[in-house]
Structure formats: C-alpha cells, structure tokens
Amino acid sequence: MELRTKLKIDVSPDQIDHNTRVCTIGSCFAYNMSQKLSKNKFQIYHNPFGTLYNPISISQLMSSCIKQKLSTKIST
C-alpha cells in the first residue's frame, strides 16, 4: 500500500540567481522566505507593510506600487 502520492515535477524555465531581484509579498511564509534568501545574499525587497494575509490587501498594495502611489492605508 502506497501512503503518499509521487509527483514528477519538471524544472521550471524561470530560474533565479544572485543577480535576480526578488520581491516577497504576503503571509509569514513570504517573510520567512525573504529572510532565508537574504541570508544567502539574494537581492530581496520585502513588503514594507508587513504580513498581508488577504488577497484584497495584496491587490491594493500591488496596484499602489504599479501606480507608484503608496499610502499607509492598506486594508487588512
């Protein structure tokens, strides 16, 4: 009896290296990943508004960044 599902995962064509700028936005997972990448000398920009859990807050932040307007009022 097999108690797990085996998956074949192909290598992504989108690879990052130390010359890639990485932006992490979202939950505590995004924060922890940014910390690990930063320790390994990757160029990291982590969300200045802290941990965001809901898609509306993330969407508002992304829209503000695209419009180059940042406000301290982001719905959480």
C-alpha positions in Angstrom: 0.0 0.0 0.0 1.4 3.4 -1.0 0.6 6.1 1.6 1.8 9.0 -0.4 1.4 10.4 -3.9 4.6 10.6 -6.0 4.8 13.6 -8.2 7.1 14.3 -11.1 8.0 18.0 -11.0 9.7 19.4 -14.1 12.4 22.0 -13.7 11.0 25.5 -14.1 12.3 27.5 -17.0 12.1 30.6 -14.7 15.2 30.3 -12.5 16.5 32.9 -10.1 20.2 33.6 -9.3 22.0 36.2 -7.2 21.5 38.8 -10.0 17.7 38.4 -9.8 15.8 41.0 -7.7 13.2 39.2 -5.6 10.1 40.8 -4.1 8.2 38.9 -1.5 4.6 39.9 -0.6 2.1 38.1 1.5 2.0 35.9 4.6 4.5 34.9 7.1 5.7 32.3 4.6 6.8 35.2 2.3 8.6 36.8 5.2 10.4 33.7 6.2 11.4 33.0 2.5 12.7 36.6 2.2 14.8 36.1 5.4 16.4 32.8 4.0 17.1 34.4 0.6 18.6 37.5 2.2 20.9 35.3 4.4 22.1 33.7 1.1 22.9 37.1 -0.4 19.9 37.4 -2.8 18.6 40.9 -3.6 15.4 41.0 -1.6 12.7 43.6 -1.3 10.1 42.5 1.3 6.7 44.1 1.6 7.1 47.4 3.6 3.5 47.0 5.1 4.4 43.7 6.8 2.5 40.5 6.7 -0.6 40.5 4.5 -3.0 37.6 4.5 -5.9 38.5 2.4 -6.0 38.9 -1.4 -7.6 42.4 -1.3 -4.8 43.8 0.8 -2.2 42.3 -1.5 -4.1 43.6 -4.6 -4.3 47.1 -3.1 -0.5 47.1 -2.4 0.3 45.8 -5.9 -2.0 48.4 -7.5 -0.4 51.2 -5.4 3.1 50.0 -6.5 2.1 50.0 -10.2 0.7 53.5 -9.9 3.7 54.5 -7.8 1.4 55.7 -5.1 2.0 54.2 -1.6 -0.3 55.1 1.2 -0.2 53.9 4.8 -3.9 52.9 4.4 -4.0 49.3 3.2 -7.0 47.1 4.2 -6.1 44.2 6.4 
